[in-house]
Amino acid sequence: MTALTIGQLARRCGISRSTLLYYETQGLLAPARNAAGYRRYSEPDVARAEQIRAWRATGMDVRAIAALLRDGENAGPIEHRLQEIAADMARLREQQDVLLRLLGKTPLASIDKAAWTALLRAAGLDDAAMERWHALFEQQAPQAHETFLRSLGLGASEIEHIRSWSRRMGV
């Protein structure tokens, strides 16, 4: 494949030329240069630009993307962004509840830890069964498990405690 110019890369990836230049200044892209000094982008550069665009679409900042590119696709920055999204969603739910109350409507139903535990007990689950449920949830969908625990209004330390023993328990 022939190397692409910055304009060709911009069109191919759906990213503006100025954004590509910004990514270069931030060390995210490092195109080769031809004899005349023009930027030339290879297929790996295209793949990298597309990956950057995908990460940016999730709301990740450039520093987090730089860490992902530098350190490989470790889960740290991705997990951090998921936590930010969960916190944003919780704030939006609170705002939604306030607006519903201002309109004289009932806020959307939510369930807290006590209500959830009572529901599981009413369904016949004892402590051991609930622990197994958490362990399976953690094993099969760890991020969804964390999001669920946040939805119960639990604090970060309690969430980490539950997730930690859930991982150790195994199933």
N, C-alpha and C positions, 0 to 999 in steps of 0.2 A: 504494500500500500504506500502511496505517496504521502509524505508528511503534510499535515494540514496547516493552513495559516490561522491566525487568531480569529479572523472573521469566519472561516470555515468551521473551526471548532465551536465558536459561539453558536452558529446556526445549528450545527449537528447536536449539540447538547442542550440547546434552549437556554443558554446563559448569555448575558450581555458581554460584550467585549470588555467594558470597564470592570465588570465583576471578575472576569478572568485575569485582568491585570492586577486587581486587588488581591486575588488568591496568590498570584506570583509574588507580590510584595510581602505577603504573610508566610511565604515559604511552602504553600500547599501545592503549587505547581512550579516546575523548573524546566521550561521548554528548552530544546536545543536551539541553536542559532545557525543560520546559514552564513555563507561568506559575506553577504551584504549586511548581516546583523539582524535579519528578520527572524522572528520566532517561528519555529517549526514544531508541530505537535505530532507525536507518534501514536500508534494504537494504545500503548500503555498509558500515555497522557490522556487520551480520550476516555479510557476506562476510569482513570483517576478523577477526571473532571466530572464524569457521570456519578461516581461514588460520592464526591463532595456535594454535588447537587442533591443527591438523595438524602444525605445526612442533613444538609441545610433545610430541606423540606420538612424535617422532623423538628425544626427549631433549634438544632444544635448550634452553638456558637463556634466561631472559627478556632478558638483555643482548644475546644474539645475535639474538633475535627483534626487539628494538628496533632493532638495526642494520639488519636486513633491511627493516623497515618504513620506517625513516628514509632509507636509501640506495637503496631499490629492491631488487629481488631479485638483488643481486650474489652471486657464487658464494663469496665469502670465508667467511662464517659457515657456509655449507652444506659447503664443502670441509673446514673445520676440524672440523665435527661428524663427517664421514665419516672423517677421520683419527683422531678419538677412538674411534669405533666399531671401526676396524681395530685400534687398540692394545688396546682392551678384548677383542676377539676373540682376539688373540695371547695376552693374559694368561690368558684362559679356556682356550685350548688347552694352555698350559703347566700350568695347574691340573689339567686333564683328564688329561694325561700323568702327572703325579705320582700322582693317584688311581688310575689304571690300574696303575702300577708297584706301589703299595701293595697292590693286590689281586692282584699277581703276574701281571698281564696285560701284554701288549705294547702300548705306546703306539701311537696311530694313526700310520700312515705319513705322513711328511713328506719333502719333497725340498729339498735345498739348491741353491745356485747351481751348484756343481761337478757335482752329479748331473744337474741339469736341462740344463746345457751338454753334458755327455757324452751324454745321451739325444738331444738335437737333432743332435749330430754323428753319432751312430750311425744316425740317421734320414736322414743325407745332407746336412744343412744346413751350409754353410760360413759364414764370418763375415758375408759380404754378405747371405746369406739370413736369418741370425739378426737382423741389423740391420733388414732389411725387415720381418721378423715383428714386431719391437718397434715399428717406425714404424706399421705397420697397427694393432697393438693400441692404441697411444697415440691414433691418429686415431679409431678406431671406438669405443673404450671406455676413455677415459683413467682413470676412477676404478678400473675393474676391473684395468687395467694396473698402477696403483700398488698395489692390494691384492695382486695376484700377486707383484710385486717384494718387497713386505713379507713375503709367505709364504715367500720364499726365504731370509729372514733378513738381507736387505741393510739397511745403515744408511741414514739419511735423506739424507745427502749423495750416496751412490752412487745411490740411487733418483732423486734430482733430476737427477743427471748423465745417467743413462740416459734419463729422460723428456725432458730438454732436447734432447739430440742426436736423440732419436726425433722430436720435434716439428719440429726444423730439417730433418731428412732429407726429410720429405715422401714421398709415394708416388704 
